[in-house]
Amino acid sequence: MPTKLLFQIDSYMKEFEGVVTKIDENKVYLDQTAFHPGPFGGLAADTGFIEMRNQKISVLDVKMESNDEVAHLLEKSIDIKLGDKVKGFIDWEKRYTMMKLHTASHILSSVMYNKYNAKITGGHIDHESAKDDFDLSNINDWRSSLLNAIEEANRLISNCVELKIYYLPKEEAMKIPGIVKLAEKFPPNVEKLRIVEIPGIDIQADGGPHVKNTCEIGKIKVINIENRGKNKKRIYYTVTNS
């Protein structure tokens, strides 16, 4: 039975209740969860803890399995049975930074796509930093292109744009130019797609948590830029309030 992903409804949900649907040693499955599983959508897994019968057990990792069930890896096995209700608590500081980075990544990818027709060929977002790979094989001075894109992304972030999140039928969504900016990767075979729109900046099919307003991001700060191959120019970055 697929797990209901509560972070897709409310990215700011810090705690929730769920019912145990399956147990596999120290892996617990719930009917719904606010924990973001990794590496779902290229984002790291949330951490935190679950609570039941006055016990608090750390959640060390969260994984999306092939049947769309989410496994919560606990620090140890606990006395729990099917049908039990538990409360889950997200490590909010980690999650919120990841949300900022995720929205920043959308803005950066939009600038790269619109200015250089560059698609993302890889990447990952964790709780402190992010990395994105772009196909810039048609650009000679690709380093300057990436740095210029960061400047443009920061200018757009400072406009304090409210995000919109909604669903569209897949057939309708796929008609939107640039709806998929991942090279060689398309949305899953579902009838409706979750759309994350940053009005005037970007629109993408996306299943992960985001901030409500671009001003929450602060500013993108470059950590490093690397040449990882012909179709893989990598930029590492974080977000900062200064």
Backbone torsions as a table, in degrees:
resi	resn	phi	psi	omega
1	MET	NA	122.0	-179.5
2	PRO	-58.6	142.5	177.9
3	THR	-83.6	132.9	175.8
4	LYS	-72.2	127.5	-175.6
5	LEU	-96.5	99.0	-174.3
6	LEU	-69.4	-26.3	179.7
7	PHE	-67.5	-19.0	176.1
8	GLN	-76.4	-20.1	177.7
9	ILE	-90.7	-43.3	-179.0
10	ASP	-144.6	102.8	-178.9
11	SER	-66.5	-17.2	-176.6
12	TYR	-95.6	8.4	178.7
13	MET	-71.4	115.8	-176.4
14	LYS	-95.6	-23.6	178.2
15	GLU	-144.7	157.4	-174.9
16	PHE	-159.5	169.8	173.2
17	GLU	-116.6	145.1	178.4
18	GLY	-146.2	161.2	179.3
19	VAL	-110.2	134.1	-178.7
20	VAL	-69.3	124.1	179.9
21	THR	-109.3	-20.4	-179.2
22	LYS	-161.1	149.6	178.9
23	ILE	-134.8	132.6	177.3
24	ASP	-138.3	90.5	-174.1
25	GLU	55.6	-114.4	-179.0
26	ASN	-97.6	18.9	173.1
27	LYS	-103.7	128.0	-178.9
28	VAL	-121.4	135.6	179.6
29	TYR	-113.2	138.2	-178.3
30	LEU	-121.5	159.5	178.3
31	ASP	-69.1	-25.7	177.1
32	GLN	-151.4	153.7	-178.2
33	THR	-151.4	147.7	171.5
34	ALA	-99.4	-6.0	176.2
35	PHE	-70.8	129.4	174.7
36	HIS	-81.8	124.2	179.8
37	PRO	-82.8	147.7	175.1
38	GLY	-106.7	154.1	-3.7
39	PRO	-94.3	42.2	-178.5
40	PHE	-52.5	119.7	178.8
41	GLY	69.8	14.8	179.7
42	GLY	81.3	11.3	179.8
43	LEU	-107.5	152.6	177.2
44	ALA	-71.1	165.1	177.4
45	ALA	-80.6	145.5	171.5
46	ASP	-70.1	157.1	169.0
47	THR	-123.1	174.5	-178.7
48	GLY	156.9	-140.7	176.2
49	PHE	-155.1	160.8	171.6
50	ILE	-113.6	154.0	-176.6
51	GLU	-131.6	134.2	172.9
52	MET	-156.8	140.4	-179.7
53	ARG	47.4	45.3	176.9
54	ASN	65.3	14.3	173.6
55	GLN	-100.3	136.7	173.6
56	LYS	-115.0	118.4	-177.5
57	ILE	-119.5	127.0	-178.3
58	SER	-67.1	138.6	172.1
59	VAL	-97.1	111.7	-173.8
60	LEU	-86.7	-30.0	-177.6
61	ASP	-158.1	156.7	179.4
62	VAL	-138.7	130.1	-175.8
63	LYS	-128.2	140.0	170.9
64	MET	-89.4	121.2	-178.8
65	GLU	-95.0	169.8	-171.0
66	SER	-62.0	-24.4	179.0
67	ASN	-92.0	15.7	-179.6
68	ASP	65.8	21.6	171.1
69	GLU	-93.5	143.9	-179.7
70	VAL	-103.4	123.7	179.0
71	ALA	-98.4	127.8	176.8
72	HIS	-102.7	113.4	-178.9
73	LEU	-86.8	113.2	-177.4
74	LEU	-91.6	158.5	-178.5
75	GLU	-65.8	-20.7	177.7
76	LYS	-161.3	162.4	175.5
77	SER	-70.3	145.4	179.8
78	ILE	-131.3	164.4	178.5
79	ASP	-77.6	95.8	-175.2
80	ILE	-143.9	150.1	-179.2
81	LYS	-138.3	165.1	179.8
82	LEU	-57.5	137.1	178.7
83	GLY	91.2	-11.0	177.0
84	ASP	-65.3	145.9	173.8
85	LYS	-96.8	137.4	177.3
86	VAL	-129.9	159.8	171.7
87	LYS	-109.8	138.3	178.5
88	GLY	-113.0	143.7	-179.3
89	PHE	-130.0	125.3	-177.5
90	ILE	-87.6	141.3	169.5
91	ASP	-72.1	95.2	-166.9
92	TRP	-67.8	-39.1	-177.9
93	GLU	-59.0	-44.2	177.8
94	LYS	-64.7	-46.9	-177.7
95	ARG	-60.8	-45.1	-174.5
96	TYR	-64.8	-40.4	175.8
97	THR	-62.1	-41.0	179.3
98	MET	-64.6	-37.4	177.1
99	MET	-62.8	-43.6	177.9
100	LYS	-60.4	-46.4	179.7
101	LEU	-63.5	-37.7	-178.9
102	HIS	-64.7	-46.2	178.4
103	THR	-66.3	-38.3	176.4
104	ALA	-60.7	-39.6	179.2
105	SER	-62.3	-39.8	177.7
106	HIS	-62.1	-42.8	-178.8
107	ILE	-66.7	-43.9	178.6
108	LEU	-62.6	-44.2	-179.2
109	SER	-64.6	-33.5	177.6
110	SER	-67.1	-43.6	177.7
111	VAL	-61.6	-43.9	-179.9
112	MET	-64.7	-38.5	-179.1
113	TYR	-69.9	-44.1	-176.1
114	ASN	-74.3	-35.3	-177.0
115	LYS	-87.3	-35.5	-171.8
116	TYR	-125.3	3.4	-175.9
117	ASN	53.8	36.0	-176.1
118	ALA	-97.9	125.8	176.3
119	LYS	-98.0	154.9	176.4
120	ILE	-74.8	130.7	177.4
121	THR	-107.9	1.4	177.9
122	GLY	170.3	171.3	177.8
123	GLY	159.2	171.2	178.6
124	HIS	-159.7	144.5	177.9
125	ILE	-124.0	125.3	176.3
126	ASP	-117.4	-156.9	-173.0
127	HIS	-87.3	-4.0	-178.6
128	GLU	-129.0	-29.1	-175.4
129	SER	-154.6	174.3	179.5
130	ALA	-139.7	159.4	172.2
131	LYS	-138.3	139.1	177.3
132	ASP	-130.8	138.1	174.1
133	ASP	-106.8	134.3	179.9
134	PHE	-123.7	146.4	172.6
135	ASP	-85.3	101.5	178.8
136	LEU	-118.1	35.4	-176.9
137	SER	-64.4	-19.5	-179.4
138	ASN	-95.8	5.4	-178.0
139	ILE	-116.4	126.4	179.5
140	ASN	-73.5	-56.5	-178.8
141	ASP	-91.7	71.6	-173.3
142	TRP	-71.7	-28.7	178.1
143	ARG	-63.3	-47.6	178.2
144	SER	-62.9	-35.6	178.9
145	SER	-61.9	-42.9	179.0
146	LEU	-65.9	-43.7	-179.9
147	LEU	-66.3	-39.4	176.4
148	ASN	-64.2	-36.4	179.0
149	ALA	-66.0	-37.8	177.2
150	ILE	-63.1	-43.5	177.8
151	GLU	-59.5	-44.8	179.8
152	GLU	-65.9	-40.9	178.7
153	ALA	-61.0	-42.7	179.4
154	ASN	-65.7	-35.0	176.5
155	ARG	-63.7	-43.1	-179.9
156	LEU	-67.2	-39.9	178.8
157	ILE	-58.3	-40.6	-175.9
158	SER	-68.6	-8.4	178.8
159	ASN	-78.7	-4.6	176.5
160	CYS	54.3	60.4	-177.9
161	VAL	-89.9	132.1	176.3
162	GLU	-78.3	132.0	178.2
163	LEU	-80.3	153.8	173.7
164	LYS	-122.9	132.9	178.3
165	ILE	-126.6	125.9	-176.6
166	TYR	-156.5	176.8	-178.7
167	TYR	-116.8	143.9	176.0
168	LEU	-133.5	148.6	171.6
169	PRO	-56.4	140.4	-174.8
170	LYS	-55.9	-43.1	-178.2
171	GLU	-60.1	-40.5	178.7
172	GLU	-70.7	-42.6	-178.0
173	ALA	-63.5	-39.3	-176.0
174	MET	-69.5	-9.1	176.0
175	LYS	-82.8	-12.4	-178.6
176	ILE	-78.9	122.5	-180.0
177	PRO	-58.7	132.1	176.3
178	GLY	76.2	12.0	-177.7
179	ILE	-62.8	-28.1	176.0
180	VAL	-119.8	114.3	-177.1
181	LYS	-107.6	7.8	177.6
182	LEU	-93.5	118.8	178.7
183	ALA	-61.5	133.2	175.8
184	GLU	60.6	27.5	176.8
185	LYS	-143.2	128.7	-178.1
186	PHE	-124.5	162.7	-178.8
187	PRO	-59.6	158.4	-180.0
188	PRO	-66.5	166.0	-176.6
189	ASN	-79.3	78.3	179.2
190	VAL	-128.9	161.0	-176.6
191	GLU	-75.7	-35.7	-179.5
192	LYS	-123.5	146.1	178.5
193	LEU	-113.3	140.9	174.1
194	ARG	-80.3	123.5	-176.4
195	ILE	-107.9	130.3	173.5
196	VAL	-110.7	115.3	-177.7
197	GLU	-115.7	129.7	170.4
198	ILE	-109.4	95.1	-168.7
199	PRO	-50.5	129.8	-179.8
200	GLY	79.8	-3.5	-176.5
201	ILE	-123.7	-52.5	-171.4
202	ASP	-158.3	152.5	171.4
203	ILE	-146.2	125.4	-176.8
204	GLN	-143.0	151.2	167.0
205	ALA	-77.1	125.4	-171.2
206	ASP	-159.8	143.3	-177.5
207	GLY	-113.5	8.1	-172.5
208	GLY	-103.7	174.8	-179.2
209	PRO	-78.5	144.0	-179.9
210	HIS	-137.3	163.6	171.8
211	VAL	-77.1	165.4	-178.8
212	LYS	-83.2	-29.7	-174.3
213	ASN	-139.5	139.1	-176.1
214	THR	-61.6	-25.8	-179.7
215	CYS	-66.1	-19.1	176.3
216	GLU	-66.8	-23.1	-176.4
217	ILE	-65.7	-39.6	-171.7
218	GLY	89.6	-112.0	-177.2
219	LYS	-145.9	139.2	175.8
220	ILE	-76.9	130.1	178.5
221	LYS	-119.9	123.2	-178.9
222	VAL	-73.4	133.9	176.0
223	ILE	-98.3	-46.1	-177.9
224	ASN	-164.9	157.8	175.0
225	ILE	-131.0	134.1	-177.2
226	GLU	-134.5	150.0	169.9
227	ASN	-96.0	107.6	-177.4
228	ARG	-103.4	10.6	-179.9
229	GLY	139.2	174.9	-175.0
230	LYS	-54.6	-46.0	-176.3
231	ASN	-107.0	22.5	-174.9
232	LYS	-143.4	84.9	173.5
233	LYS	-99.0	116.4	-168.8
234	ARG	-103.9	137.3	174.6
235	ILE	-125.0	130.1	176.1
236	TYR	-103.8	137.7	-179.2
237	TYR	-155.1	164.8	173.9
238	THR	-134.9	-173.3	176.3
239	VAL	-124.5	148.0	-177.1
240	THR	-143.9	154.0	178.7
241	ASN	-88.2	-7.2	-177.8
242	SER	-105.8	NA	NA
